[in-house]
Amino acid sequence: MTNLMDLICNVDQHRSSIVKTFEKPNILYNLFDADDLAWLEDFGRTQTPNSRRNDNGTLFTSGNFRSIINRYRRKLEQVLPGCSDSPDIDGNFFITPHQYGLHNDSIPKNKWHENGAKDGEYHPWRNILIPLWQAPANADSQILFFKQRDVDWAKVYKHKQTEQVATTYPVCRDYAEIDTFYDVKGTRMPWQDKRMEPAEYMLHFDEDIDRFRGLEVEIMFDWKPGMAFAFDSWQLHTTNKGNPAWHQKSGLLLCFFKKLWAT
Ligand SMILES: [Fe+2]
């Protein structure tokens, strides 16, 4: 059995290779039909060996993801060509009553350290997200991706805010400390202390706009059950409450890894 953390490289030493793998999010609507969604929802409840809950009341289950890749290889390869070559698949099914705040989806450094900090041959690459349902079903909500990819260990971003955050990730409270932002072309994006533009993107976000200070929007799109989208693990993203707002939603996140220096 592979231990994922044995595969992961020291991110701090391989940024110049990692930045060459960036792409814009790839979005496919209506990829999964109602039967597929029912199968996936049942799988998330009954076929995953791990489960946990965070302080926000978000439930996570995980494990046994190879079975999902085997069943849906063709569809998943449409969203992310090469995904089935990943040596391991991380991720989770989630059921949440809360917006996900601003974060990236790479690997937490403490988990890699606890495993011995071995410089493996793979790096976090791209993730696929499959929305499963939202309640009420007519909720109209969005996910927003920023141009900034933070080629660094997983973290949550909470600029100049002191409140507690329900997360197992480290929390960055001053973006001026970050010198690892890159755009889709792999060019450095030094952080600039200015208001996020354009501000209209913040409609239906129950958040202080200062949390997004210095960030630039790359794309915002509807979060719809049956769709799937792939995005760089490093790319900063956040979801909104929507209008009509949702009060609970569920999805499947699958995380894929790529060999360093592979083209
Ligand atoms: Fe995420």
Residues whose N, C-alpha, C, O or C-beta is under 5 A from the ligand:
A	BS01	LIG	D105
